[in-house]
Amino acid sequence: MNVLLLLIMIVFGVAAILTLIRIVRGPSILDRAVASDVLLTEVMCVIGAEMAINGHTRSIPVLLIIAAVGVFGSIAVARFVARRDNTTP
């Protein structure tokens, strides 16, 4: 196994574990939303690193779909929180 690939796996693995802890522990929905965006970004970085190491571009459609899911998820959470804040006196 390539030393660079092993280092990437360790760094992103630790980051993913810490992000999952933030998603589970909260304390608010906005913290969880930001943590899920960070997790999606980490997944995109791992896929991008794999593409760079192996010298291919076959995963670009997957990256685009993950990015779209992240954007639409953030918009949905922002609208939910804004609507909830407007109804609370």
Backbone as CSV, one residue per row, in Angstrom:
resi,resn,N_x,N_y,N_z,CA_x,CA_y,CA_z,C_x,C_y,C_z
1,MET,0.849,-1.176,0.000,0.000,0.000,0.000,0.896,1.241,0.000
2,ASN,0.497,2.182,-0.750,1.233,3.433,-0.856,1.199,4.180,0.484
3,VAL,2.319,4.754,0.882,2.395,5.483,2.157,1.462,6.688,2.141
4,LEU,1.385,7.367,1.004,0.502,8.524,0.885,-0.960,8.121,1.053
5,LEU,-1.335,7.013,0.444,-2.708,6.526,0.568,-3.032,6.153,2.011
6,LEU,-2.076,5.528,2.701,-2.284,5.184,4.102,-2.453,6.434,4.958
7,LEU,-1.645,7.443,4.712,-1.754,8.698,5.462,-3.104,9.368,5.204
8,ILE,-3.540,9.372,3.963,-4.852,9.952,3.623,-5.970,9.204,4.331
9,MET,-5.885,7.883,4.340,-6.921,7.081,5.002,-6.981,7.374,6.503
10,ILE,-5.832,7.515,7.131,-5.803,7.791,8.575,-6.386,9.170,8.878
11,VAL,-5.942,10.180,8.139,-6.413,11.551,8.400,-7.912,11.669,8.179
12,PHE,-8.394,11.169,7.046,-9.820,11.271,6.773,-10.648,10.341,7.654
13,GLY,-10.088,9.233,8.075,-10.793,8.354,9.006,-11.024,9.023,10.354
14,VAL,-9.985,9.659,10.878,-10.119,10.373,12.158,-11.109,11.528,12.011
15,ALA,-11.003,12.256,10.910,-11.931,13.372,10.686,-13.369,12.881,10.579
16,ALA,-13.579,11.756,9.920,-14.935,11.215,9.779,-15.483,10.761,11.129
17,ILE,-14.663,10.156,11.947,-15.120,9.720,13.276,-15.504,10.926,14.124
18,LEU,-14.679,11.958,14.111,-14.997,13.165,14.887,-16.266,13.838,14.361
19,THR,-16.454,13.826,13.058,-17.656,14.414,12.478,-18.896,13.615,12.853
20,LEU,-18.791,12.292,12.838,-19.931,11.465,13.248,-20.283,11.684,14.711
21,ILE,-19.283,11.893,15.540,-19.556,12.200,16.952,-20.343,13.502,17.064
22,ARG,-19.969,14.512,16.267,-20.689,15.792,16.292,-22.121,15.620,15.791
23,ILE,-22.321,14.778,14.793,-23.674,14.543,14.288,-24.527,13.886,15.360
24,VAL,-23.975,12.933,16.084,-24.750,12.215,17.100,-25.005,13.081,18.334
25,ARG,-23.999,13.811,18.789,-24.118,14.560,20.048,-24.850,15.884,19.911
26,GLY,-24.857,16.476,18.753,-25.644,17.693,18.567,-24.928,18.960,18.936
27,PRO,-25.368,19.785,19.757,-26.607,19.879,20.523,-27.798,20.436,19.746
28,SER,-27.587,21.089,18.611,-28.722,21.636,17.871,-28.757,21.057,16.465
29,ILE,-29.853,21.316,15.783,-29.985,20.823,14.412,-28.993,21.502,13.482
30,LEU,-28.637,22.743,13.769,-27.655,23.425,12.931,-26.271,22.807,13.070
31,ASP,-25.902,22.383,14.286,-24.632,21.685,14.470,-24.605,20.385,13.676
32,ARG,-25.718,19.679,13.708,-25.800,18.427,12.958,-25.754,18.675,11.452
33,ALA,-26.382,19.737,10.993,-26.375,20.058,9.563,-24.966,20.420,9.087
34,VAL,-24.266,21.218,9.871,-22.897,21.588,9.505,-22.001,20.351,9.516
35,ALA,-22.185,19.490,10.500,-21.372,18.275,10.574,-21.662,17.351,9.392
36,SER,-22.908,17.264,8.970,-23.213,16.419,7.811,-22.611,17.008,6.538
37,ASP,-22.580,18.335,6.424,-21.903,18.960,5.286,-20.401,18.670,5.304
38,VAL,-19.822,18.710,6.482,-18.396,18.399,6.607,-18.143,16.946,6.221
39,LEU,-19.021,16.041,6.636,-18.854,14.629,6.288,-18.965,14.418,4.776
40,LEU,-19.914,15.084,4.144,-20.021,14.983,2.686,-18.772,15.542,2.002
41,THR,-18.236,16.627,2.529,-17.015,17.201,1.975,-15.837,16.247,2.149
42,GLU,-15.774,15.579,3.280,-14.708,14.603,3.496,-14.816,13.454,2.510
43,VAL,-16.025,12.982,2.269,-16.226,11.907,1.294,-15.784,12.361,-0.092
44,MET,-16.132,13.598,-0.443,-15.720,14.129,-1.742,-14.196,14.229,-1.841
45,CYS,-13.546,14.640,-0.762,-12.086,14.737,-0.775,-11.434,13.368,-0.906
46,VAL,-11.984,12.370,-0.253,-11.436,11.016,-0.359,-11.586,10.495,-1.790
47,ILE,-12.752,10.717,-2.383,-12.955,10.285,-3.765,-12.023,11.042,-4.701
48,GLY,-11.864,12.340,-4.475,-10.945,13.130,-5.290,-9.497,12.679,-5.134
49,ALA,-9.097,12.353,-3.919,-7.736,11.862,-3.694,-7.530,10.518,-4.380
50,GLU,-8.534,9.664,-4.327,-8.439,8.369,-4.999,-8.314,8.556,-6.508
51,MET,-9.067,9.514,-7.057,-8.973,9.789,-8.485,-7.573,10.306,-8.841
52,ALA,-7.026,11.175,-8.021,-5.703,11.733,-8.300,-4.613,10.671,-8.196
53,ILE,-4.711,9.810,-7.195,-3.690,8.778,-7.000,-3.734,7.755,-8.133
54,ASN,-4.936,7.347,-8.529,-5.063,6.324,-9.562,-5.123,6.896,-10.975
55,GLY,-5.184,8.201,-11.115,-5.119,8.840,-12.422,-6.317,8.600,-13.322
56,HIS,-7.516,8.721,-12.768,-8.714,8.577,-13.587,-9.734,9.654,-13.227
57,THR,-10.758,9.785,-14.036,-11.819,10.768,-13.786,-13.200,10.133,-13.826
58,ARG,-13.281,8.838,-13.602,-14.568,8.141,-13.680,-15.521,8.511,-12.546
59,SER,-15.027,9.051,-11.461,-15.867,9.339,-10.299,-16.406,10.764,-10.276
60,ILE,-16.178,11.532,-11.319,-16.660,12.915,-11.336,-18.185,12.996,-11.225
61,PRO,-18.972,12.143,-11.909,-20.429,12.204,-11.708,-20.847,11.943,-10.259
62,VAL,-20.134,11.059,-9.594,-20.433,10.786,-8.179,-20.154,12.031,-7.345
63,LEU,-19.051,12.714,-7.622,-18.742,13.945,-6.898,-19.814,15.005,-7.111
64,LEU,-20.306,15.124,-8.331,-21.359,16.105,-8.614,-22.649,15.777,-7.867
65,ILE,-23.002,14.507,-7.810,-24.217,14.113,-7.098,-24.073,14.367,-5.602
66,ILE,-22.922,14.041,-5.037,-22.694,14.286,-3.607,-22.754,15.780,-3.312
67,ALA,-22.170,16.594,-4.182,-22.214,18.048,-3.985,-23.645,18.567,-4.050
68,ALA,-24.438,18.064,-4.985,-25.836,18.496,-5.100,-26.638,18.090,-3.868
69,VAL,-26.417,16.886,-3.370,-27.115,16.444,-2.156,-26.755,17.347,-0.982
70,GLY,-25.491,17.707,-0.862,-25.068,18.590,0.224,-25.701,19.962,0.140
71,VAL,-25.747,20.529,-1.049,-26.339,21.863,-1.221,-27.833,21.829,-0.926
72,PHE,-28.528,20.869,-1.507,-29.979,20.804,-1.286,-30.318,20.476,0.161
73,GLY,-29.497,19.667,0.798,-29.713,19.379,2.221,-29.522,20.606,3.091
74,SER,-28.511,21.388,2.795,-28.271,22.621,3.555,-29.410,23.617,3.368
75,ILE,-29.897,23.733,2.143,-31.020,24.635,1.881,-32.260,24.176,2.632
76,ALA,-32.522,22.885,2.633,-33.702,22.366,3.337,-33.617,22.619,4.833
77,VAL,-32.458,22.404,5.422,-32.302,22.638,6.859,-32.440,24.123,7.175
78,ALA,-31.852,24.979,6.343,-31.947,26.422,6.570,-33.398,26.893,6.491
79,ARG,-34.146,26.378,5.530,-35.560,26.759,5.428,-36.358,26.254,6.617
80,PHE,-36.066,25.039,7.076,-36.752,24.486,8.235,-36.488,25.321,9.480
81,VAL,-35.236,25.675,9.704,-34.878,26.458,10.894,-35.473,27.858,10.804
82,ALA,-35.451,28.464,9.621,-36.026,29.803,9.466,-37.524,29.786,9.711
83,ARG,-38.197,28.769,9.210,-39.646,28.666,9.421,-39.961,28.420,10.888
84,ARG,-39.156,27.594,11.553,-39.382,27.305,12.970,-39.139,28.547,13.815
85,ASP,-38.121,29.346,13.466,-37.818,30.569,14.228,-38.897,31.633,14.056
86,ASN,-39.537,31.671,12.897,-40.590,32.665,12.653,-41.875,32.334,13.397
87,THR,-42.151,31.067,13.651,-43.391,30.687,14.339,-43.265,30.721,15.848
88,THR,-42.058,30.730,16.367,-41.856,30.739,17.814,-41.893,32.183,18.320
89,PRO,-42.749,32.457,19.322,-42.828,33.829,19.842,-41.628,34.235,20.653
